């Protein structure tokens, strides 16, 4: 059985709550306790075979971090530390939070930066998700016609989150089974 690490960036706590929901849905003992990326090291990520990564999108499609007004460091400060590491053999799935009405021009765009960084380091990316059921103008997080991970909108479609999470996890679980 693969060791699953759940890492997230957050300032408000929404992405952390989703990380905890993911751990619960996966079942007892399958995933480690979710970790805020501000307290993680690259070595922490390297200990897991499977990584589930969460990020909100700030402003004009940005990763959370000090430059976006976060109180602490987050993904923006972590990703440069990752650049020189080989993640071949790691399986990575991403989820992202955004607001498709308030930020329709960059809905969940920050997922793309995680996707690009981990893919460039050799990780196997899984968990692409359909754009159907969302209403937004554009997103950097669309590759080959689908989101690079699970898009969640806690502001406008919170009632869909549980079902989306459950279905998404079922589609990615064969990648590590």
Secondary structure, 3 states (H helix, E strand, C coil): CCCEEEEECCCCCHHHHHHHHHHHHHCCCCECCCEEHHHCCHHHHHCCCEEEEEEECECCCECCCHHHCCCCCCHHHHHHHHCCCCCCCCEEEEEEECCCCCCCCCCCCHHHHHHHHHHHCCCEEECCECCCCCCCCCCCCEECCEECCEEECCCCCHHHHHHHHHHHHHHHHHHCC
